[in-house]
Amino acid sequence: MKILRLPEVREMAGFSRSTIYVWMNKKEFPAPISLGARSVGWIEEEIEDWIQKRKEMSRANKRIP
């Protein structure tokens, strides 16, 4: 398991910090895990799964949240 920091998540997902946090608040993006008092990270597999799901929905012409 690899933990990603925000710059890596932004690069993988292709979205800005603010967009990612808006989606997290709407429960539409994987939540980070706490790494310390002021530090969070995301589990790489969860980000990959989120990207794959969006890809499949796009290919099936389904509405993407």
N, C-alpha and C positions, 0 to 999 in steps of 0.2 A: 504494500500500500504506500502510495506517495501522497504527500501533502503539498498542495499548491498554494502559493501566495497570490494576492490579487493581481499583480501584473501578469502572471502566467495564466490565470483564469480569464482575464480580459483578452489575452492573445488567443487562447483556445476558442473562446465563445465569440469573439469579435464584437464585443459591446463595451460601452463605457462603464465606469464605476457606478455612476448614478443610475444607469439603466439596470445593472445587475442588482443593486440594492432595492430599487423600486420593485423588481420582480420577486426578490426575496421576501419583501414585505407582503406581497400578494400570494406568497407560497407557490410561485411559478418558476423558481430557480432553487437549486440545492442550497441548503443552509450551510454556513461555515461551522467549523468546530473551533472551540477555544484552545489556543496554544499558550496562553498566559494572560496576565492581567490586561494587556492592551494589544493582543495579537490574535489573529484568527487565520485559519487556512481552510482550504476545501479539499475533500478527498477526490483525487484524480478520477477514479472510476465513476463517481457520481456525476462529475462534469461530463465525462465521455458518454455516459448513459443519457444525460439530458440532451446532449448534442445529437445523439443517435435517434432519440425519440422525436425531436424536432425535424430531423431529416426524413424520417418515415412518415410523419404527418404531412410534411410538405409534398412528398412524392405521391401521397394518397389524396392530395388536394383537400385535406381537412383543415379546418380553422385552427391556427396555432394560437394558443393563449398568449 
